[in-house]
Amino acid sequence: MTTSHAEVGSFGESRVRDGIDRLRALFLMFVNPGAALKGALAETAPMFALGVSGTAFGLLFLQTGLDLLRVDVPTLPLLSWTGPVGVVGLCLLGVLYGTLGIALLGAIAFSITRPFGATLALGPTVRAIALGYSPALFYALLGVVANVLLGWNTAVAFGVTGLLWALGPMIATLRSMLSGQTRLSVALASLLGGLMLFGWAFLGT
């Protein structure tokens, strides 16, 4: 069985379009979450969205491990692992936390917004919450570069800052889900974001 050049070209174009759609969803969740909820989000695969949050938290936990390595304490405090092995373990724990934890967070957001009139389905809610960590991913990438190249301790300066920036997209997402109820959106986003921040502090420090 042979594959024509046209089929190969069509497959390549489809992959390019998928890549562009994913980048657009990332950008929109960074600057205009409401627009993402109405358009690009619907075309975003759940695993890609959770991959964004998983990578963001993986890099945050990596920075934490590198910071701990410099002061000669366990680099995976939860299991008392030390050295580079602990750093790698903490990074992998962060990826797990940023995928399963964010999936759970999205489910919580879905549940607690129902009584207030939200109608967005569970899948899009989880994708929106996960993609909302696009700013955290950006800051985490910068933090890893500064940590490795400059020798800075960056888990707080870059990592936590990124988590705080992620509250903006989360507030906008919840406000869109709740038909413009700003105060409620801020309160719920603070609660949900605080849960993730507390989880990082518990697991990584």
C-alpha positions in Angstrom: 0.0 0.0 0.0 1.5 3.4 -1.0 0.8 6.9 0.2 0.5 9.7 -2.3 2.3 13.0 -2.0 -1.0 14.7 -1.6 -1.9 12.6 1.4 1.5 13.3 3.0 1.2 17.0 2.3 -2.3 17.0 3.8 -1.1 15.3 6.9 1.8 17.8 7.3 -0.6 20.7 6.8 -2.9 19.2 9.5 0.0 18.9 12.0 1.0 22.5 11.3 -2.6 23.7 11.8 -2.8 21.8 15.1 0.4 23.4 16.2 -0.8 26.9 15.4 -4.1 26.2 17.1 -2.3 25.1 20.3 0.0 28.2 20.3 -3.1 30.4 19.7 -4.8 28.8 22.7 -1.7 29.4 24.8 -1.5 33.0 23.8 -5.2 33.7 24.3 -5.2 32.2 27.7 -2.3 34.4 28.5 -3.8 37.7 27.3 -7.5 37.1 26.8 -9.0 34.0 28.5 -12.5 35.0 27.6 -11.7 34.8 23.9 -10.1 31.4 24.4 -13.2 30.1 26.1 -15.3 31.2 23.2 -13.0 29.9 20.4 -9.6 28.3 20.5 -10.2 26.4 23.7 -12.7 24.1 21.9 -10.0 22.9 19.5 -7.4 22.3 22.3 -6.8 18.7 23.2 -7.1 17.9 26.9 -3.7 16.3 27.1 -2.1 19.4 25.6 -3.8 21.6 28.1 -2.8 19.4 31.0 0.7 19.2 29.5 1.0 23.0 29.9 0.2 22.9 33.6 2.2 19.8 34.1 5.3 21.3 32.5 4.8 24.5 34.4 4.7 22.7 37.8 7.5 20.3 36.8 9.8 23.3 36.1 8.7 25.0 39.3 9.5 21.9 41.3 12.8 21.5 39.4 13.8 25.1 40.5 12.8 24.2 44.1 15.1 21.1 43.9 18.0 23.1 42.5 17.6 25.7 45.2 17.6 23.0 47.9 20.6 21.3 46.3 22.7 24.5 46.9 22.1 24.5 50.6 22.8 20.7 51.1 19.4 19.6 52.4 17.0 16.9 51.1 16.1 17.8 47.5 12.9 15.7 47.7 11.8 16.5 51.2 8.7 14.3 51.1 10.9 11.2 50.8 14.1 12.6 52.3 15.9 12.0 49.0 19.1 14.0 48.6 21.3 15.2 45.7 20.6 15.2 42.0 18.3 12.1 42.3 16.1 14.0 44.6 16.0 17.0 42.2 14.9 14.7 39.3 12.3 13.0 41.6 10.9 16.4 42.7 10.7 17.5 39.1 8.7 14.4 38.2 6.5 14.9 41.2 5.8 18.4 40.0 4.7 17.1 36.6 2.4 14.7 38.3 1.1 17.4 40.5 0.5 19.8 37.6 -1.5 17.2 35.6 -3.5 15.2 38.1 -3.7 18.0 40.6 -4.9 20.5 38.0 -7.4 18.0 36.6 -8.8 17.7 40.1 -8.7 21.5 40.5 -10.7 21.8 37.3 -13.2 19.3 38.6 -13.5 21.3 41.8 -14.0 24.5 39.8 -16.7 22.8 37.8 -18.5 21.6 40.9 -18.4 24.8 43.0 -19.6 27.0 40.1 -22.7 25.0 39.3 -24.8 26.5 42.1 -23.9 30.0 40.8 -25.2 29.4 37.3 -22.1 28.2 35.4 -22.9 26.0 32.4 -19.5 25.2 31.0 -19.0 21.5 30.7 -16.4 19.6 32.8 -13.9 19.0 29.9 -13.7 22.6 28.8 -13.5 23.8 32.5 -10.5 21.5 33.1 -8.8 22.6 29.9 -9.4 26.3 30.7 -7.9 26.0 34.2 -4.9 24.0 32.9 -4.2 26.5 30.1 -4.5 29.3 32.6 -1.1 28.2 33.8 0.5 29.5 30.6 2.0 32.5 32.5 3.4 30.1 35.1 5.0 28.1 32.4 6.6 31.2 30.9 8.0 32.3 34.3 9.1 28.8 35.1 11.1 28.6 31.9 12.8 32.0 32.7 13.5 30.8 36.2 15.2 27.6 35.1 17.4 29.6 32.8 18.4 32.0 35.5 18.8 29.2 38.0 21.2 27.2 35.8 23.1 29.9 34.1 23.3 32.5 36.8 23.2 30.4 39.9 20.2 32.2 41.4 17.7 30.8 43.8 14.5 31.1 41.7 11.7 29.0 43.1 10.1 31.9 44.8 11.2 34.8 42.6 10.1 33.2 39.4 8.1 30.1 40.3 5.7 31.5 42.8 5.4 34.7 40.8 4.3 32.6 37.9 1.6 30.9 40.0 0.4 34.3 41.1 0.3 35.6 37.5 -1.8 32.5 36.7 -4.6 33.9 39.0 -5.4 36.5 36.3 -6.4 33.9 33.6 -8.2 31.9 36.3 -10.2 34.9 37.4 -11.1 35.7 33.8 -12.1 32.1 33.2 -14.3 31.9 36.2 -15.8 35.3 35.4 -16.7 34.1 32.0 -18.2 30.9 33.4 -20.2 32.9 36.0 -21.6 35.5 33.6 -19.5 38.4 34.9 -19.7 37.9 38.7 -16.3 39.5 39.4 -16.2 39.3 43.2 -17.2 35.7 43.3 -14.7 34.9 40.5 -11.9 36.6 42.5 -12.8 34.7 45.7 -13.0 31.3 44.0 -9.8 31.9 42.0 -8.0 32.9 45.2 -9.2 29.7 46.9 -8.3 27.4 44.1 -4.9 29.1 43.4 -4.2 29.0 47.1 -4.8 25.3 47.2 -2.2 24.7 44.5 0.3 27.0 46.2 -0.2 25.3 49.5 0.3 21.9 47.8 3.6 23.1 46.3 4.8 24.3 49.7 3.8 21.0 51.3 5.4 18.7 48.7 8.5 20.8 47.7 9.7 22.5 50.8 
